């Protein structure tokens, strides 16, 4: 493995998550392209643009989303109030 220190795992997660999500979304958006080569070219260009846009959003929003999701949920062993 790369040996990246664990305290950077938030950033590694954000890079992987935003890359995968934007790859899938760009592929779906590129489906109307005519021909395989046009599809692949359109998909890759769309993906790079989408990833560049989503990476900072994911890295900045993830802590807030995590905190919000923790407020909306409870531990398995906790009893409801």
N, C-alpha and C positions, 0 to 999 in steps of 0.2 A: 504494500500500500504506500501511499505518498508520505505518511508520517506527519500529517498536519496536526498541530496541537489541538486537543479536544476543545479548548475554549473558543476555537474558531468554527466549531461545528455548525453554529447558526448560519454562518456565511456559506459554508459548504452545502448545507441543506438548501439555502435560498438559491444558490447557483443551479443545483440539480433540479429543484422543483420548478423554478421559472423556465429553465431550459426545456424540460420535458413538457410542461404545460403549453408553452408557446409553440413547441414543435408539433404537438397534436393539433392545436387550434389552427396553426398555419396550414397544416395538411388538409384539414377539413375545408378551410376557406379556399384552398387551391384546387379542390376537386373539379370545378367547372372547366379547368384548363383542357384544351384540346391537345391530345398527344402526350405520350409519356415524358419526352424530353422537356416539353414546355411545362408540364406539371412539376417535374423535379426542379427545374430552374425557378419557377414561380414560388414553389414551396420553400426552397432554401433562402431566397431573397426575403420572402415574407417572414420566415422564421427568424432570421438575423435581426430584422427590424423589430419584430415583436419581442424578442429576447432582450434586446438593448433597452426597450421601453419598460419591460416588466421586471427586470432584475433589480433596479433600485426600488421599485414599488414593493416587491416581495421582501427585500431586505429591511426596508423601513417599516412596513406594515406588519410583518410577522410577529414581533414582540407584542404589539397592541392586540392583534387577533388572538394570540395565545392567552394573554391576560383576560381578554373578554370571554374566551371559551372556558377558561378555568372558573370564571364567575358564574357561568351558565350551567356548570356541571358540579357534581359532588363526588367524593371518594366512594368507592364501592361499599365500604364498611360504615359510612355515615348514614344516620337516619334522617329522613326528611323533617324539616322544621314544622 
